[in-house]
Amino acid sequence: MATRQHGRIVETPTEARQAEPGPSVLALLTASTGLAILILGIIWFVFFGSGRAGA
């Protein structure tokens, strides 16, 4: 547990590294993953989905 010494908060290295990812982290991860899937889908459709190749 964090303690206060000489007016400063002192934590162990493990305590200092701990964090709670908030909803903004989840939203960022979801949005970036969705955007990556969308972009890859568009690229796939442009190169392989037109149906004009090979004939």
PyMOL commands that set and color helices and strands:
alter all, ss='L'
color gray80, all
select helices_A, chain A and resi 13-17+23-48
alter helices_A, ss='H'
color red, helices_A
select strands_A, chain A and resi 3-5+8-10
alter strands_A, ss='S'
color yellow, strands_A
deselect
rebuild
show_as cartoon
